[in-house]
């Protein structure tokens, strides 16, 4: 009678990624086109829950209800000095919403 009536599953993860290597493009005047840089660390945390209920089962039809709930949080834990400098430089020339440039 209770066979396959309710099914539940849950999972949780907590992952930290270090040594995020990326290729940084350089102007042609630098003498080479790019170099590899370690730009930082990130963390990913979250959970997922699945619930399936089969409350009505007859010979002719079934009623099945599924519920899925998930949450994920990504966070930059550490950023390299070169990436900080790149972000600061690129934001100097971008107008803000008010139309006033940052200096």
MARVEX-680285 format. One record per residue (C-alpha): residue in one letter; chain; x, y, z. Coordinates in Angstrom, 2 decimals. Example, Ala and Ser with C-alpha at 12.3 -4.5 7.8 and 13.67 -1.06 7.14 Angstrom:
<romis>
{'A' 'A' {12.30 -4.50 7.80}}
{'S' 'A' {13.67 -1.06 7.14}}
</romis>
This chain:
<romis>
{'X' 'A' {0.00 0.00 0.00}}
{'X' 'A' {2.76 2.54 0.88}}
{'X' 'A' {4.93 1.35 -2.00}}
{'X' 'A' {5.93 4.37 -4.12}}
{'X' 'A' {3.43 6.67 -2.38}}
{'X' 'A' {6.01 9.24 -1.14}}
{'X' 'A' {9.56 9.78 -2.38}}
{'X' 'A' {11.94 12.37 -0.91}}
{'X' 'A' {15.55 13.21 -1.65}}
{'X' 'A' {17.83 15.99 -0.49}}
{'X' 'A' {21.38 17.07 -1.17}}
{'X' 'A' {23.73 19.75 0.12}}
{'X' 'A' {27.02 21.01 -1.28}}
{'X' 'A' {29.75 23.31 -0.07}}
{'X' 'A' {32.61 23.72 -2.55}}
{'X' 'A' {35.56 26.08 -2.55}}
{'X' 'A' {37.48 26.58 -5.80}}
{'X' 'A' {41.00 27.96 -5.60}}
{'X' 'A' {43.50 28.85 -8.31}}
{'X' 'A' {41.01 30.22 -10.83}}
{'X' 'A' {43.32 30.40 -13.83}}
{'X' 'A' {42.28 32.58 -16.76}}
{'X' 'A' {43.88 33.99 -19.88}}
{'X' 'A' {44.39 37.76 -19.71}}
{'X' 'A' {44.48 39.53 -23.09}}
{'X' 'A' {47.15 42.18 -23.60}}
{'X' 'A' {47.48 44.96 -26.17}}
{'X' 'A' {49.63 44.06 -29.17}}
{'X' 'A' {52.22 46.64 -28.07}}
{'X' 'A' {53.09 44.38 -25.10}}
{'X' 'A' {54.92 41.98 -27.40}}
{'X' 'A' {52.69 38.96 -26.73}}
{'X' 'A' {48.93 38.56 -26.87}}
{'X' 'A' {48.05 37.11 -23.43}}
{'X' 'A' {49.27 35.52 -20.23}}
{'X' 'A' {47.78 33.17 -17.62}}
{'X' 'A' {46.84 34.59 -14.22}}
{'X' 'A' {45.43 33.22 -10.99}}
{'X' 'A' {42.49 35.54 -10.43}}
{'X' 'A' {41.18 34.30 -7.10}}
{'X' 'A' {38.93 31.94 -5.15}}
{'X' 'A' {35.17 31.36 -5.07}}
{'X' 'A' {32.81 29.34 -2.90}}
{'X' 'A' {29.54 27.65 -3.90}}
{'X' 'A' {27.03 26.54 -1.28}}
{'X' 'A' {23.54 25.25 -1.67}}
{'X' 'A' {20.94 22.55 -1.31}}
{'X' 'A' {18.25 20.81 -3.33}}
{'X' 'A' {15.14 19.01 -2.10}}
{'X' 'A' {12.88 16.79 -4.20}}
{'X' 'A' {9.49 15.46 -3.11}}
{'X' 'A' {7.16 13.25 -5.12}}
{'X' 'A' {3.74 12.18 -3.87}}
{'X' 'A' {1.47 9.70 -5.62}}
{'X' 'A' {-1.76 10.06 -3.58}}
{'X' 'A' {-4.19 8.51 -6.06}}
{'X' 'A' {-3.51 5.35 -8.03}}
{'X' 'A' {-6.20 3.41 -9.79}}
{'X' 'A' {-6.21 0.91 -12.58}}
{'X' 'A' {-7.05 3.67 -15.11}}
{'X' 'A' {-4.99 6.67 -13.97}}
{'X' 'A' {-2.51 8.12 -11.46}}
{'X' 'A' {-2.20 11.50 -9.76}}
{'X' 'A' {1.45 12.43 -9.14}}
{'X' 'A' {2.65 15.68 -7.55}}
{'X' 'A' {6.28 16.80 -7.72}}
{'X' 'A' {7.99 19.55 -5.74}}
{'X' 'A' {11.55 20.76 -6.20}}
{'X' 'A' {13.23 23.38 -4.03}}
{'X' 'A' {16.79 24.59 -4.61}}
{'X' 'A' {19.01 27.38 -3.33}}
{'X' 'A' {22.52 28.31 -4.47}}
{'X' 'A' {24.92 30.96 -3.17}}
{'X' 'A' {28.12 31.90 -5.00}}
{'X' 'A' {30.64 34.15 -3.33}}
{'X' 'A' {33.98 35.63 -4.41}}
{'X' 'A' {36.26 34.83 -1.49}}
{'X' 'A' {39.50 36.29 -2.81}}
{'X' 'A' {40.46 38.28 -5.90}}
{'X' 'A' {43.97 38.84 -7.22}}
{'X' 'A' {45.62 42.26 -7.20}}
{'X' 'A' {45.82 42.25 -11.00}}
{'X' 'A' {42.06 41.61 -11.26}}
{'X' 'A' {41.34 44.38 -8.73}}
{'X' 'A' {43.47 46.78 -10.80}}
{'X' 'A' {41.72 45.70 -14.02}}
{'X' 'A' {38.27 46.27 -12.48}}
{'X' 'A' {39.22 49.66 -11.08}}
{'X' 'A' {40.67 50.76 -14.42}}
{'X' 'A' {37.66 49.59 -16.44}}
{'X' 'A' {35.20 51.34 -14.08}}
{'X' 'A' {36.92 54.73 -14.39}}
{'X' 'A' {35.54 55.25 -17.88}}
{'X' 'A' {32.06 53.83 -17.39}}
{'X' 'A' {29.38 56.44 -16.73}}
{'X' 'A' {27.26 55.84 -13.66}}
{'X' 'A' {23.47 55.81 -13.76}}
{'X' 'A' {23.46 59.53 -12.93}}
{'X' 'A' {25.62 60.27 -15.98}}
{'X' 'A' {28.60 61.39 -13.87}}
{'X' 'A' {31.84 59.55 -14.54}}
{'X' 'A' {33.78 58.07 -11.66}}
{'X' 'A' {37.27 59.35 -11.17}}
</romis>
